[in-house]
Structures are given as structure tokens and as C-alpha cells.
Amino acid sequence: MPPLPTPLEVILSIMRQDFASGKTDRAIELAKAAAPYLHAKATITAVNLDFSKMRDSQLDEYCKHGDTRESAANENSE
């Protein structure tokens, strides 16, 4: 007797069948259900920059792109 598929294998199998047959709405819902088991959740990592050890070109690049941490925090608080 072959081993039973895992619940994730069942979800992915049905998702692929639905997508192939044009049932994209249901395939999307199944993809959402499977995603946490297949993809790591993004996390925020703090970075401490020591500006005293940066070269001028590195500082210029940093200033050009800006530090978006403050603006991201403001967006999340709204």
C-alpha cells in the first residue's frame, strides 16, 4: 500500500489541477493556504550603521536612497 499524501501534497495537487482547468479563483485560495508552509515569512532586521567608518561614496549612496525606517513606521501607525 503506497503512503498517504500529506495534507500539503493534497492541497498542492488540487491547486495545480484547478489552475490547469481554469479554476483560477479556487487555485488562488489553495495557493494562499499552502504558502505559509512553503515560504518563510519576511522579518524586519535592525541594522546598525557606523557612519564614521563609511567612505564618502557610501554615504552619498545612503543619502541618495534615504532611510525609509521612519516613513515606514509612520505608515504602519495610521
Buried (B, 14 or more C-beta within 10 A) or exposed (E): EEEEEEEEEEBBEBBEEBBEEEBEEBBEBBBEBBEEEEEEEEEEEEEEEEEEEEEEEEEEEEEEEEEEEEEEEEEEEE
